[in-house]
Amino acid sequence: SQKIEQNSEALNIQEGKTATLTCNYTNYSPAYLQWYRQDPGRGPVFLLLIRENEKEKRKERLKVTFDTTLKQSLFHITASQPADSATYLCALATDYKLSFGAGTTVTVRA
Amino acid sequence: EAQVTQNPRYLITVTGKKLTVTCSQNMNHEYMSWYRQDPGLGLRQIYYSMNVEVTDKGDVPEGYKVSRKEKRNFPLILESPSPNQTSLYFCASSLSNRGSGANVLTFGAGSRLTVL
């Protein structure tokens, strides 16, 4: 069966450090992978999209990698700030459906 | 402001009492979808719509109905709610319905439903 797994439900890091989140998938062959941010009590907000032929994508302090051989995406938040505290979701697209992982909650300590 | 609007945001109801959660988007998006979010399970798709009068089941459609009579609206109907439908519901839309994974979803703020 298809499965999307994000590493550990929670990640606690010190301000200024890099947070690295993992998204592993099985029985998918996505052409695209997306990352969203969700704050408590709010809907997810799109952050980044990476195509299967792109190894890496950056947006400000965010970096995403996509390894279709390992079936894995890594999401990095560099120079983390308390405002980065949120839950981060990875999503894979198949046909007309976007399927989400359960998310990783990041807490950045000042 | 471009947005997806859901109502109600919070609702407590009882088993068997029909309810409708409305969803409206002002971005002229082709594609709309409903998800439910439960702890540890993430977002699971209930139904989606490619365009007006075109709807299809997602992963967890049982107990739900939808309709798409107008492009901007996509209501979620619970004909006979049960306690296992207690959840946080999100409506989302995207510009294109082409099935490409490049379609980015815009989500509503969520509707927290409790069925007693």
Interface residues (C-beta under 8 A of the other chain):
Chain A: I4 E9 P30 A31 Y32 L33 Q34 Y36 G41 R42 G43 P44 V45 F46 L49 R51 L89 L92 A93 T94 D95 Y96 K97 L98 S99 F100 G101 A102 G103
Chain B: V4 Y31 S33 Y35 G40 L41 G42 L43 R44 Q45 Y48 M50 D56 G58 D59 F90 A92 N97 G99 S100 G101 A102 N103 V104 L105 T106 F107 G108 A109 G110
